[in-house]
Amino acid sequence: MSDFERLAERYRTGALPWDQELPPPEIVEQLDSSEAGTMLDLGCGYGRASIYAARNGWQVDAVDFVPQAIEVAAERAAAAGVGERIDFHCESVADLAFLDRRYDLAVDVGCLHALDIVELRSYARELARCLKPGSPFLLYVRLASQAEPTGDGPRGIAEELVRQTFDDGFTLDRVRHGVTQVEAADPWSSAWFYFRRRDD
């Protein structure tokens, strides 16, 4: 089963432990402590980070490749009264050529760790193009020991590969390691990476 098929099935069946009203505290903290500007939400799901940002004055582009995720996210944004502040795109995060805006902030909560090596390189290259110099990029990943994402089902990525992926064009300010527990599933190692786009 491909990643698209696996995720589309989860949306179809409602098996979405990440479907919460608010984004993670790390995203809330970043948004609440920053002046509103433009934000890129990569792997937006049902739009919780995008909607929170838009409620706080941000203009957002939100990207996800699952049509149902984009449809529901747009409906929720409209219901929250912020639909005009968010542009939703049903596209791959590994191919952002359709975006021509420069962003003050980018966030990814659990999307990157499902990409393969080719997609990772494209993702990093396009993100560097889209982010304004000096702008932060907050990334949450499920950590794994393998050097390259492989296999079917829950995915993860080695910390060293994350660092290597963004070595060109980004500065890593800090990493916050932790353990994620979702419903009855076994806990897994995870981390928040706080990157910043280097000045051109």
N, C-alpha and C positions, 0 to 999 in steps of 0.2 A: 504494500500500500504506500503510495507517495505521501509526502508531507501535506500536499494540498488535499488529497482524499481523506487523510487522517483528521485534519483540522475541520474540513467541511462536514465530516461525519459527527464530530464533537458538537459543532454548532447545530446540526440538524437534530441531535438527540438531547441537546441542552446540557451536556457534560462539560460545564465551563466553570471550574472552581475560581477562575479569575474574574468572573462576572460580579464585581462589587460596585457599589455606588461611587465610592471615592477611589482615586488612584493611590498607589503605595505612598507611605509617609515621606519617602525620599523625594518623590515628585512634588508632593504638596509643599514640602519645605523649600524646594528650589523655586517653585512658582510664587510662593508667598513672599520670598525674599528678593525677588527680581522685579525690575520695572517691566511692565507689560510690553510685548513686542510681537515678533513673529515666531511661531513654534512649528516644528516638524515632528509629528507623532508617527513613528515607524512600527508597523504591526499593531494598529490602533484597536483592533477588536471591536467591541461595542462602544468605544469612544469615551471611556471614563476620564482619561487624562485630558483628551481634547476638550470635553465639555467643561471640566473643572477649569482649565486654562481660559476658555472662552468666557466663562462666567466672571473671570478676573481680568477681562479686558484684552486678552491675547487674540491675535488673528492666527488661525491654525490651518495647516495642511495635514490631513490624516490619511495614512496609506495602509491598506490591507488587501491581500489577494483573495479573500473569501467573500463572495458576493453577499451572502447573508449577513456577515459582520458589518459590511458597509451599509447595507440597507437599514438594519436595525439601529446602527450608530446614528445615521442621518435622522431617523425617526425620533430617537431620544434627544438629539440636539435640538430639533424643532420643538419638541415638547418642553424642553428646558428654556426655550426662548433665545437660543444662541445659534440657531441654524445658519444665520447670515455671517457668522464669524468663523465658520469652519467649512473648508472645502474637503470633501471626502473623495478619495481616489481608489478605485478597485484595480490595483496594480501590484507588481512585485516590488518589494523594498530593495531588491538587488538591481533594479533598473529604474532609476529616478530621472531619466532624461526628459520626461514630460514636465518636470518642475523647473520654473525659471525665476523663482523668488529666492532671496537670500534670507537666512533665518538667524534669529538671536539665540535660539535654543533648539536642541533636538533631544528626543527621548525615545528609548526602546525598552519596553518591559517584557522580556522573554521571547523576542522574535529572532534575534541574531543567532542564537545557539542552535537553530535548526537549519542553518545554511551550509552549503558545501563550500569547498575551498574557492572555486571559481566565483560563486555568488558573494563570498566574503570580500574578495578583492574588489568586485564591482561595487558592492555596498559601500566600502570605505572610500573608494575613489569618488563616487557620486556624493557621498555625505560631505567630503572635504570641499567639493565644488559648491554645495548648497549652503554650508554654514559660513556665517560672517567670521572674519578673523577675530580670535579672542573669545568666541562664543562657546558655551558649555554644551557637552553631549553626555547625558546620563544614560547608562546602559546597565540593565539587569540581565544576568545570565545564570543558567544552570551549569555548574562546573562539572567537568568530567576529566578523567585522567588521560584519555586518548588524545593523540596529537591532531587528529582530524575527525570531524563529525561523521559518524557512520551509523548504519543500522536503521531498523524500523522502530517505531514507537517513540517514547520520550527521548529527546535528544539532549546533548550537552556539549560543552566545548572546553578544551583545556585553557587554563589561565594564560599560559605562555602564548597560545595561538591568538587569544584576544589582544594581548600586548603587541604581538607581531603585526596583526592586521591593521592596527592604527598607528604603527611606528612612524609612518610617513605622513606628515601633515597634522598630527595631533600630539598634545602633551598630556600625559596621565598625571593628574593632580593627586589622586588617592584612590584606594580600593577599600571597600568595606565588605569583609567576608561575613558569611552567616550560614544559617541552616533554614531551609524552607520546608514547612509542613503544610500540606494541602489535604484536607479531609482525612480519609483513612489511608491514604498512600504513604509509603515509606518516606521519611524525610530525605532531603538531598542537599548537598553542598551548593551554595550559591554565592554570588558576589555582585555588588554595585560598583561599577567603574565610573569614575568622574574624569572624563576627558575634557580637553579644551582645544579648539581649533587654533593651530599656530598662526601667528601673524604672517601674512604673505611677504 
